[in-house]
């Protein structure tokens, strides 16, 4: 009973190396569910890449990764005064600070300074920089951290935004020898390197590095049971009537794996809005497309996913799979937990 992620390992690693070649000095990111692959696996892959630094989301993830990764660990979530003290290998952990108070509380630690970009999520303001400069003697300063927005509907330049922070920090007396940047393309990184030859720009990359070659990853779910059903037969927890003759398929993958769970999406354009309205309309009559595929068809959920399995409806026009066969499915890797990752 498995929801499996099959990995074309050599192709996957070839893609990683191509991204590293495009972004020399990149910092791999391993956080959350490890992009579906698990943070321990990503720590091992980052070791093979040899970048020397692995970025993780939280201090808890840093404590966990310490046994799996021997290089430096960059914690992306800013330190908050009063947070729980964890058994971290402090000599190789770099903490992010996004406030003057946080900087003062981390006396003696290795830190990067997060600036308040147009993301407006967290960071110090430009007005805070002179105060920050006066406090840097108390820490081992590793550079600036800039988290940029992914879309720019106003046409603004991400390169100019980064340049603004480099110049403003320098004017405040902060030695900007390294800048860690998220969501900036290779061309932009090259422009900044030419513009500021004394500064090293390092791209923090997760999704593109681990999931950028879709053909290297394949998700499949085991068929556990196949039951013939006639129109009107009732089934499942809610005893919904079958819409036609066909088969009920019980397959691996349920809410515990993240199947059927979605993060909100930002919708743009009339086409996307129309599709969203159509999906919502079908859901009101208990018709929801599943991520599972068989015989070239995207199957319907017969009812909402159970904890570890899903119940699917297959019409009588298609030959059903046998128990033990695997269905293909498309999932969002950052919200899915697989039973196993299989190298092949």
N, C-alpha and C positions, 0 to 999 in steps of 0.2 A: 504494500500500500504506500506508494511513493509519488511525491511531486518532485520531479528531478530537473536539475539544470545540467544539461550536457555541454561540455566545454571542448571546443577544438583548440586544445592547449597551445599548440605551436602557432596557429593563426592568431590567437588571442595575444600571445606574447610578442609576435611580430608587430601587431598593432601598437602595443605599449611602446615598443622601441621606436616606432615611427613617430609617436607623439613626443617622446623624449628628444628625438632628433629635431623636431619642429620647435620645441620649447626647451632648449638647453638649460639645465639647472632647475627644472620643474620640481615641485614638491607634491608627491602623491597624497591624496586624501583618502583616508579610511575611517568612516564614521557610520553611525546608525546601524543598519543591518548589513553593512559592508557591501552595499549595492547588490544585495542578493547573494553574494559570494562569501560573506563573512569577513569580519575584520582580521581574524587570525590569518586567513588565506591571503588577504591583501597585504598584511604585514610581511609575509614571506615573499610575495611578488615584489614588494617595494625593496626588499633586501637585494633581490636579483637585479633590480634596476640600478642600484648603487647610487641613489641620489643623496644619501646621507641624512635626510630629514623625512619624516612621515608626519603629516598633519592628521590630527584626530579631532572629533567634535567637542568632547568634554574631558574634564579631569578624570572622570571614572573610566573613560575609554583609554586614556593615557596609562592609568594604573594597570588596566587589563593588557594593553599592548606591550608593556614594558618587557614581558617575558618572551614576546614573539618578535620584537624588533630591537636590534642592538644599537641603532643610531639615535639621532636626536628626535624628540617628539614635540611637535608644535601643537599646542592646545588652542583651537580656534575660538571657543566660547570665552568671552572676557571674564577675567577674575572678578569676583564680587567680594567685598569686604565682609568677613564673617562666614564665608562658605566653609563646608566641612573640610577638615584637613585629611588628606589621603596619603598613603605610603607611596609617594612618587620618587623615582630616581632623579632628584632635583638637579644633579649635575648635567643631565642631558634632556631636561624638560624645559621648554620655552613657553612661558605663559603670555597670553594676550591681555593687555590692559586697555580699558576704554574710558578711564576716568582718572583724574588726579588722585583721588582717594585710593583707588586701586593700586596706582603706581607707588604711593607712599607705603601701602601695606605690604608690598612685596620686596621689602628692603633685602638686597643681596641676591635676588633672583634674576634669572635670565628672562627678558621680556621683549615683546614687540608691541608697538603702539598702534592701536586701531584708531583711524581717523573717521570722522562723521562724513562719509561720502553722500552722494545723492540717494543712496539706498535708505539713508536715515533710519537705520536699525539700531546701531549703537556706535560710539566712538567719541573721541575728544573733538571739540570745536577748534577752529583756527584761533579763536581768542584764547583758548587754553594753552596753546603751544609754548608761549614764553614761560608759563608756570611749569609746564612739563620739562622744559630745558633745564630749569633750575633744580629739578629733582632727579635728573638722570645719574648724578654721581652715586646715588644709593643703589643702583641696579646695574646689571650687565645688559646694556642696550643692544638689541639684535636688529633693529630696523623698524620701518613702518609697515603697517598692514592695511591694505585698501580692498574693501569688498565692493565691487561695482554692480550696478543693475545690469540685467541681461538685455532688456529692451530700452530703446531711447526714442520714443515717439516725438520728442521735441527736436531731434536732430543734433543734440549736443555730442561732443567728442569725448570718448572715454580717455583718449590719450591726453587731451588737454586737462581733464579732471585730475589724472594722476600727476601731470606736470605741475598743476596748481599746488598740490599737497607737497610735492618735493620742494618746490621753490619757497612755499610759505614756511615749511618746517626748517629749511636752511636759514631763512631770514630770522627765524626765532632763536637760532643758535643750536639747532638739533643736527647732529652729524648723520646725514642720511646716506649711509654706505650700502644699505640693502632695503629693497621694497618688495614685500610679498603681495601679489596681486591676484584677485579672482575675477574671472569673466572678462578677460582681455585677449584678443586674438594675437597670433604670432606676428602679424605685420605691425600691430600696435606696440608689442614688446620690442621689436626691432627699432622702431622709431624712437622709443624712449631710451634705449641703450645708446643710440647715436647722439641723442640730445643731451644725455647726462652720462658721459663716459666714465665718470668716477663712481657711478652707482650700479649695483647689481640688481636686476629685476628678476624675480623668481615667480613663476606662475603656479598657483595652487590649483591642481586639476584632479577631479574625481570622476564625474560621469563620463566625460569624453575619454579618459584614460582606460577605465575599466569596461565601459559599455559602448564605446564608440563604434566598434565593428559588430553590428547586429548579427552578421552571418557566423560569427565565432561562438555564439551562444544560442542554445535551443532548449526550450522548456517543453516538457512532456509529462503527462499524468497517466497513471495506471488505471485501466478500467477494472473495477472491482466486481460489478454485477451488471447483468443485462436482463431486463424483464419485459416481455411482450405486454402491451396494453391496448385496450380498445377504447374508442371514443366514448366518453362519459364515465369511464372507470375513475374512481377516486384514489388518490395516492398522497403520500407525504404527511407531514405534521398537520397541515391545514386542510387536507382532504380536498384538494382542488380537482375538478374533473378534467380528464384528458381532452384536449381540443380535437383530436382525431386519432385514428389508429396509429400505432408506432411502437417505440420502445423507450423505456426509462433506463438511463445509464447512470450508474453510481460510479463516480470517478474520484480519484485522490485530489485533494485540494479543497480547503474550506476557509472559514473566516480566520482560523488560527494561522493559516498560511498567508492571509491577506487577500484571498480570492473574494471578489465581489465588493471589496472595500476600495473607495476612491478618495483621493485628496481633491479638494476643490480646484477647478481649473479656471484660468483667466480666459474668457471667451472674447475673440475679436472677429469682426466681419459678419455679414448677414448669413453666409452659408453655415458657419459654425453655430450661430444662434438658432438657425432653423433646425439644424440637426439636434441641438440640445432640447428644443421644444418638442420635437418628434419623439425623442427618447423619453422625455417626461410624460408625454401623452400615453405612450405604450405602457409605461410603468404603472399608470393609474388603472389599467385593466390587467395587471399582473403579467405583463409580457416584457421580459428583460433579456437582452442578448447576453450570453456568457462569453468569456474569453476563449472557450474551447472550440476546436475545429475537428471535423471528421468528414472524410470523403468530399473535401472541397467546400464544406458548408460551415458557417459559424452557427453553433447550436444555441438554443434557448435554454435558460434556466427553467427547470420544471417548477422550482420554488426557490426561495432564497437559500444561499449556501448554508450547509450545516458547519459544525466546528472544524471537522477534518475532511469532509467529503462534500461533493456537490452532486445534486440530482439534476440530470439534463433530460430534455425531450428530443428524441430523434424520430422524424416522421417516417411513415412506411415506404416512402419512395427510395430510401437509402438502406443498403445492407448494413446491419448493425455490426459493431466490432465484437470481438470475442473477449471473454474475461482474460485479463493479462495483457491485452493489447494496450498501446499507449496513444493518447490523443495529444495533438499539438495544441498549444495555447499561447496567447500573447498576454503578458503581464507587465506591470510597472515594477521593475526590479527593486527600486528603492522602497517599495512597500510590501515586498513578497519575501516570505521565509520558506526556503526549500528544504525538503527532507534530506536531500543529498546533492552534492556537486560531483559530477562524474567527468573525469578527464578522459579524453579519447583522441 
